[in-house]
Amino acid sequence: MSFNTLTLIVVLNALGLFILWEKVKSLRPQPRKKFFKSLFDSTPIEPTDQAPKSIGDDSWHIRDHDRIFFHDFEHFASGINKVLEYESPWRVQELPDTELRLPYGSEYSYYGRRYDIYHNQVRVGKLEIHASLSPVYSTKDPKVRTYFELNYVRLFDFESVLSLITVIYQSISNPDDSQEHDRERGQIRETIYDALLRVVWDTQQIPHPERDFTDVEVGRLNFCFESTASWFLKTPDERKAILESCA
């Protein structure tokens, strides 16, 4: 094979790859200006009261500790938003249904409290919390399991995303300086940073033509952790005092 023939083959291959790449780029969903305006150049939503009145009637899956948790966390959204109101574009909006969606692939139905996460006027994620099964949740030992999912991660500043996560996890963790609770907070932070690192890896991975380019390009962050929700939750009077001090 002559040098000229080899050069022609290389050039044609390069041209074919360029054409294919341009075609793939043209098929990717492109965020519109209106989307970015609502995401960044707008004011945060005003959360509305659409919280469910009860956790549900499924006696097979809903136990007494689920109902105790549901009652204890009645003001969780308002408490979080009180903290976020201070120069933050993030807000949470409680949803009217109680069956969790984020435990993907689970054969068991979980019930708890569900929230949409907003950045200004755009819904960008989900937060779901339910009572722990082991040890069983109680007001004195408020063990909970939290599921967090955030889309469009790479569009946000790292500090902004981390500030939202920090407000959430500190609100449902125990601030006591015991060895057990230090270990719990350390495990939560490790879970969070592992999830953040996974986003970087996934979004830097060489894309395949059949992959979902929306997730590849802008990133999706999700993680789950268990914690002791003592900071937010101690007794009904203390919960009320916390909310009033934030007002």
Contacts in CASP RR format, 6 or more apart in sequence:
PFRMAT RR
TARGET T0000
AUTHOR 0000-0000-0000
METHOD contacts of the structure
MODEL  1
MSFNTLTLIVVLNALGLFILWEKVKSLRPQPRKKFFKSLFDSTPIEPTDQ
APKSIGDDSWHIRDHDRIFFHDFEHFASGINKVLEYESPWRVQELPDTEL
RLPYGSEYSYYGRRYDIYHNQVRVGKLEIHASLSPVYSTKDPKVRTYFEL
NYVRLFDFESVLSLITVIYQSISNPDDSQEHDRERGQIRETIYDALLRVV
WDTQQIPHPERDFTDVEVGRLNFCFESTASWFLKTPDERKAILESCA
20 209 0 8 1.000
24 207 0 8 1.000
24 209 0 8 1.000
24 213 0 8 1.000
27 213 0 8 1.000
28 213 0 8 1.000
28 214 0 8 1.000
28 217 0 8 1.000
29 213 0 8 1.000
29 214 0 8 1.000
35 122 0 8 1.000
38 120 0 8 1.000
38 121 0 8 1.000
38 122 0 8 1.000
39 119 0 8 1.000
39 120 0 8 1.000
39 121 0 8 1.000
39 122 0 8 1.000
39 124 0 8 1.000
39 152 0 8 1.000
39 155 0 8 1.000
40 89 0 8 1.000
40 120 0 8 1.000
42 120 0 8 1.000
42 121 0 8 1.000
43 120 0 8 1.000
43 121 0 8 1.000
44 84 0 8 1.000
44 85 0 8 1.000
44 88 0 8 1.000
44 89 0 8 1.000
44 90 0 8 1.000
44 91 0 8 1.000
44 118 0 8 1.000
44 120 0 8 1.000
44 121 0 8 1.000
45 91 0 8 1.000
45 93 0 8 1.000
45 118 0 8 1.000
45 120 0 8 1.000
45 121 0 8 1.000
47 77 0 8 1.000
47 78 0 8 1.000
47 81 0 8 1.000
47 91 0 8 1.000
47 92 0 8 1.000
47 93 0 8 1.000
47 94 0 8 1.000
48 93 0 8 1.000
50 93 0 8 1.000
50 94 0 8 1.000
50 95 0 8 1.000
50 96 0 8 1.000
51 74 0 8 1.000
51 77 0 8 1.000
51 94 0 8 1.000
51 96 0 8 1.000
51 113 0 8 1.000
52 94 0 8 1.000
52 95 0 8 1.000
52 96 0 8 1.000
52 97 0 8 1.000
52 98 0 8 1.000
54 70 0 8 1.000
55 62 0 8 1.000
55 66 0 8 1.000
55 67 0 8 1.000
55 70 0 8 1.000
55 98 0 8 1.000
55 111 0 8 1.000
55 112 0 8 1.000
56 62 0 8 1.000
56 98 0 8 1.000
56 111 0 8 1.000
58 109 0 8 1.000
58 111 0 8 1.000
61 108 0 8 1.000
61 109 0 8 1.000
61 110 0 8 1.000
61 111 0 8 1.000
62 111 0 8 1.000
65 131 0 8 1.000
65 136 0 8 1.000
65 137 0 8 1.000
65 138 0 8 1.000
66 111 0 8 1.000
66 112 0 8 1.000
66 130 0 8 1.000
66 131 0 8 1.000
66 137 0 8 1.000
68 131 0 8 1.000
68 137 0 8 1.000
68 138 0 8 1.000
68 139 0 8 1.000
69 112 0 8 1.000
69 130 0 8 1.000
69 131 0 8 1.000
69 137 0 8 1.000
69 142 0 8 1.000
69 144 0 8 1.000
70 98 0 8 1.000
70 111 0 8 1.000
70 112 0 8 1.000
70 113 0 8 1.000
72 139 0 8 1.000
72 142 0 8 1.000
72 233 0 8 1.000
72 239 0 8 1.000
73 113 0 8 1.000
73 129 0 8 1.000
73 229 0 8 1.000
73 232 0 8 1.000
73 233 0 8 1.000
75 239 0 8 1.000
75 243 0 8 1.000
76 94 0 8 1.000
76 113 0 8 1.000
76 129 0 8 1.000
76 171 0 8 1.000
76 232 0 8 1.000
77 92 0 8 1.000
77 93 0 8 1.000
77 94 0 8 1.000
77 113 0 8 1.000
77 115 0 8 1.000
78 243 0 8 1.000
79 171 0 8 1.000
79 232 0 8 1.000
79 242 0 8 1.000
79 243 0 8 1.000
79 246 0 8 1.000
80 92 0 8 1.000
80 167 0 8 1.000
80 168 0 8 1.000
80 171 0 8 1.000
81 91 0 8 1.000
81 92 0 8 1.000
82 243 0 8 1.000
82 246 0 8 1.000
82 247 0 8 1.000
83 167 0 8 1.000
83 171 0 8 1.000
83 246 0 8 1.000
84 90 0 8 1.000
84 91 0 8 1.000
84 92 0 8 1.000
84 164 0 8 1.000
84 167 0 8 1.000
88 163 0 8 1.000
88 164 0 8 1.000
89 119 0 8 1.000
89 120 0 8 1.000
89 160 0 8 1.000
90 117 0 8 1.000
90 118 0 8 1.000
90 119 0 8 1.000
90 160 0 8 1.000
90 163 0 8 1.000
90 164 0 8 1.000
90 167 0 8 1.000
91 117 0 8 1.000
91 118 0 8 1.000
92 115 0 8 1.000
92 116 0 8 1.000
92 117 0 8 1.000
92 118 0 8 1.000
92 127 0 8 1.000
93 115 0 8 1.000
93 116 0 8 1.000
93 118 0 8 1.000
93 123 0 8 1.000
94 113 0 8 1.000
94 114 0 8 1.000
94 115 0 8 1.000
95 114 0 8 1.000
95 115 0 8 1.000
95 116 0 8 1.000
97 114 0 8 1.000
98 111 0 8 1.000
98 112 0 8 1.000
98 113 0 8 1.000
98 114 0 8 1.000
99 109 0 8 1.000
99 110 0 8 1.000
99 111 0 8 1.000
100 109 0 8 1.000
100 110 0 8 1.000
100 111 0 8 1.000
100 112 0 8 1.000
100 114 0 8 1.000
100 128 0 8 1.000
100 130 0 8 1.000
100 147 0 8 1.000
101 114 0 8 1.000
101 126 0 8 1.000
101 128 0 8 1.000
102 126 0 8 1.000
102 128 0 8 1.000
102 147 0 8 1.000
102 148 0 8 1.000
102 149 0 8 1.000
102 222 0 8 1.000
102 224 0 8 1.000
103 110 0 8 1.000
103 128 0 8 1.000
103 147 0 8 1.000
103 224 0 8 1.000
110 130 0 8 1.000
111 130 0 8 1.000
112 128 0 8 1.000
112 129 0 8 1.000
112 130 0 8 1.000
112 131 0 8 1.000
113 128 0 8 1.000
113 129 0 8 1.000
113 130 0 8 1.000
114 126 0 8 1.000
114 127 0 8 1.000
114 128 0 8 1.000
115 126 0 8 1.000
115 127 0 8 1.000
115 128 0 8 1.000
116 123 0 8 1.000
116 125 0 8 1.000
116 126 0 8 1.000
116 127 0 8 1.000
117 123 0 8 1.000
117 124 0 8 1.000
117 125 0 8 1.000
117 126 0 8 1.000
117 127 0 8 1.000
117 150 0 8 1.000
117 164 0 8 1.000
118 124 0 8 1.000
119 156 0 8 1.000
124 150 0 8 1.000
124 151 0 8 1.000
124 152 0 8 1.000
125 149 0 8 1.000
125 150 0 8 1.000
125 151 0 8 1.000
126 147 0 8 1.000
126 148 0 8 1.000
126 149 0 8 1.000
127 146 0 8 1.000
127 147 0 8 1.000
127 148 0 8 1.000
127 149 0 8 1.000
127 168 0 8 1.000
128 146 0 8 1.000
128 147 0 8 1.000
129 144 0 8 1.000
129 145 0 8 1.000
129 146 0 8 1.000
129 147 0 8 1.000
129 172 0 8 1.000
130 144 0 8 1.000
130 145 0 8 1.000
131 137 0 8 1.000
131 143 0 8 1.000
131 144 0 8 1.000
131 145 0 8 1.000
132 143 0 8 1.000
132 144 0 8 1.000
132 145 0 8 1.000
132 226 0 8 1.000
135 141 0 8 1.000
135 143 0 8 1.000
136 143 0 8 1.000
137 143 0 8 1.000
137 144 0 8 1.000
139 233 0 8 1.000
139 235 0 8 1.000
141 228 0 8 1.000
142 228 0 8 1.000
142 229 0 8 1.000
142 230 0 8 1.000
142 233 0 8 1.000
143 226 0 8 1.000
143 227 0 8 1.000
143 228 0 8 1.000
143 229 0 8 1.000
144 172 0 8 1.000
144 226 0 8 1.000
144 227 0 8 1.000
144 228 0 8 1.000
144 229 0 8 1.000
145 224 0 8 1.000
145 225 0 8 1.000
145 226 0 8 1.000
146 168 0 8 1.000
146 169 0 8 1.000
146 172 0 8 1.000
146 224 0 8 1.000
146 225 0 8 1.000
146 226 0 8 1.000
146 227 0 8 1.000
147 222 0 8 1.000
147 223 0 8 1.000
147 224 0 8 1.000
148 165 0 8 1.000
148 168 0 8 1.000
148 221 0 8 1.000
148 222 0 8 1.000
148 223 0 8 1.000
148 224 0 8 1.000
149 220 0 8 1.000
149 221 0 8 1.000
149 222 0 8 1.000
150 161 0 8 1.000
150 164 0 8 1.000
150 220 0 8 1.000
150 221 0 8 1.000
150 222 0 8 1.000
151 218 0 8 1.000
151 219 0 8 1.000
151 220 0 8 1.000
151 221 0 8 1.000
152 218 0 8 1.000
152 219 0 8 1.000
153 161 0 8 1.000
153 199 0 8 1.000
153 218 0 8 1.000
153 219 0 8 1.000
153 220 0 8 1.000
153 221 0 8 1.000
154 199 0 8 1.000
154 203 0 8 1.000
154 217 0 8 1.000
154 218 0 8 1.000
154 219 0 8 1.000
155 218 0 8 1.000
158 196 0 8 1.000
161 196 0 8 1.000
161 221 0 8 1.000
162 196 0 8 1.000
165 192 0 8 1.000
169 188 0 8 1.000
169 192 0 8 1.000
169 225 0 8 1.000
169 227 0 8 1.000
170 231 0 8 1.000
171 229 0 8 1.000
171 231 0 8 1.000
171 232 0 8 1.000
172 227 0 8 1.000
172 229 0 8 1.000
172 231 0 8 1.000
172 232 0 8 1.000
173 181 0 8 1.000
173 184 0 8 1.000
173 185 0 8 1.000
173 188 0 8 1.000
173 227 0 8 1.000
173 228 0 8 1.000
173 229 0 8 1.000
173 230 0 8 1.000
173 231 0 8 1.000
174 181 0 8 1.000
174 184 0 8 1.000
174 185 0 8 1.000
174 227 0 8 1.000
174 228 0 8 1.000
174 229 0 8 1.000
174 230 0 8 1.000
174 231 0 8 1.000
175 181 0 8 1.000
175 230 0 8 1.000
175 231 0 8 1.000
176 230 0 8 1.000
181 228 0 8 1.000
184 227 0 8 1.000
184 228 0 8 1.000
187 225 0 8 1.000
188 225 0 8 1.000
188 227 0 8 1.000
191 223 0 8 1.000
191 224 0 8 1.000
191 225 0 8 1.000
192 223 0 8 1.000
192 225 0 8 1.000
194 223 0 8 1.000
195 221 0 8 1.000
195 222 0 8 1.000
195 223 0 8 1.000
196 221 0 8 1.000
199 219 0 8 1.000
199 220 0 8 1.000
199 221 0 8 1.000
202 215 0 8 1.000
202 216 0 8 1.000
202 219 0 8 1.000
202 220 0 8 1.000
203 216 0 8 1.000
203 217 0 8 1.000
203 218 0 8 1.000
203 219 0 8 1.000
205 216 0 8 1.000
207 213 0 8 1.000
207 216 0 8 1.000
232 239 0 8 1.000
232 242 0 8 1.000
233 239 0 8 1.000
END
